[in-house]
Amino acid sequence: MLQPVRQFKPRAIYPPIPAKSALGQYMTPPNIAMFMASLFSQNQGSMYLLDPGAGQGALSQAFLSRWKEGGLSFQDGCLDAFEVDPQMLSLCRRNLEEDRAALPLSVNVQHGDFIEHAVSKILRQQRPYSHAILNPPYKKISSCSHHRTLLRDVGIETVNLYSAFVALSIAMLAPRGQAVAIIPRSFCNGPYYRPFREFILKNTSILHIHLFGARNKAFKADNVLQENVILMLERDAPQGDVTISTSTDDSMYDYMAIPHSFGNIVYPSDPEAFFHIPTNGDDIPAHPKALSCMLAEVGLEVSTGPVVDFRMKEYLRSMPEDGDVPLLYSAHFKGDGEWPIAGFKKNNAIKHCPETVKWLYPNGYYVIVRRMSSKEEKRRIVANAVVPSRFPGMDWLGFENHLNIFHSRRQGISENTAHGLAAYLNSSLIDSMFRRFNGHTQVNATDLRSLPYPSRKKLDDLGQWAKGQAVMEQEAIDRMVENILK
Ligand SMILES: C[S@@+](CC[C@H](N)C(=O)[O-])C[C@H]1O[C@@H](n2cnc3c(N)ncnc32)[C@H](O)[C@@H]1O
């Protein structure tokens, strides 16, 4: 059993900071600002701190107050804070005045767009900062915007202001400079953030990740509907274990921190470089050695259901008629499974004709996983084997767009593989792995592709067992998966 490495106790409570939703102005609550400042371990010599999107200066204040109280021992320092909103800017200048007077410190609170400032600095190859602390704005960057063009000029390809601010800050860190950022968890998975994840992995080592246990709690005053993580990174440092800490909310009353091996967080075999963050302080099962295959190595593929019903209305039927084939939704897999469903609100069938055939799969064994689950559901991934004998006389099947389908080159797979894969995906092991990188309720084909899989032989052995079970209890699935992975 791994032991917690440290407890964090907030030292003082600052007055609450008002929040405003324009410009992504979600101010960092005081305890979180103090926690973020407490993470820095570089505390010698001259310091040069960056605070991009500084708002009223809460993060710089927390950092400087740690220095004033003796928690950091720099000889002298310099602070660059950037803020685009003039109102915030004057509050920030006022709030930092006291620290400036009390410390051997020069303070530059600069008005303007941080992205423009940073890009011009990076183009001049300036990397002056020893520390960066940030709670950046969250907003999509459209593909043809001024910001996107500027970012491309310095080789940063990203889709949101928050990842842009973090990448630019990393790019301006001196060797062994440290950055602490609070950002949404959405960057951990998904194809759009892959270049950002790769940028982090290429330029920094991850020292610490803090996860808030409950939705909305970290920013309860601002009602931000995002799960947030705090990342601590060090520029050009060798990657060692990563400290993962958790707390339910910003009071940090139940703070726990545990070291984890890096290979359990970013799997070495994962081409998508997803970040798997353990969700609680329990002993986390290591990524089992028997799970060493990527999906393609097992000879399988996963795709999104190709039938988008509202675009193909003219070919859909509520009940099958001559020449029609099944159109499958998740409802058809509830309980023991039923098709066609009498009185179904959607359509049970799709016409088989030259216009639709490219959207259809030959009838056979497949595995489907719903793309949407609700937060309350016990497992995020709910998988079902598709069994061809349920559709007698049907040569083709249509899969609706809210399903993911496992197949092999758009053909069916073997009976044992289908049953084994469905059981494996329904295991608690997969559920805990999935929750570590996916904080939301969507399950996309890319997510499923990034999971590790056992060998085809092990899947088939599992399927041999699974197809003989009348009812599949969770406990039995978990026991079998554990046995097979030994
Ligand atoms: C999420 S708030 C965080 C403020 C502060 N760092 C804190 O932690 O309380 C982000 C801040 O970035 C500022 N901002 C938004 N876009 C900006 C830009 N392009 N350049 C500089 N600041 C920006 C907003 O006005 C806002 O004050």
The ligand as an ORCA input file, in Angstrom:
! r2SCAN-3c Opt
* xyz 0 1
  C      -9.401     32.674    -15.296
  S      -8.994     34.349    -15.008
  C      -7.808     34.143    -13.749
  C      -7.340     35.386    -13.125
  C      -6.233     35.205    -12.101
  N      -5.048     34.615    -12.690
  C      -6.670     34.343    -10.958
  O      -6.169     33.250    -10.859
  O      -7.519     34.752    -10.159
  C      -8.115     34.739    -16.473
  C      -7.728     36.190    -16.653
  O      -7.106     36.306    -17.930
  C      -7.463     37.562    -18.504
  N      -7.290     37.420    -19.954
  C      -8.150     36.887    -20.858
  N      -7.612     36.900    -22.087
  C      -6.375     37.469    -21.957
  C      -5.322     37.760    -22.858
  N      -5.436     37.440    -24.156
  N      -4.194     38.331    -22.377
  C      -4.061     38.634    -21.068
  N      -5.029     38.390    -20.159
  C      -6.175     37.796    -20.595
  C      -8.903     37.771    -18.078
  O      -9.263     39.120    -18.112
  C      -8.859     37.191    -16.652
  O      -8.608     38.190    -15.718
*
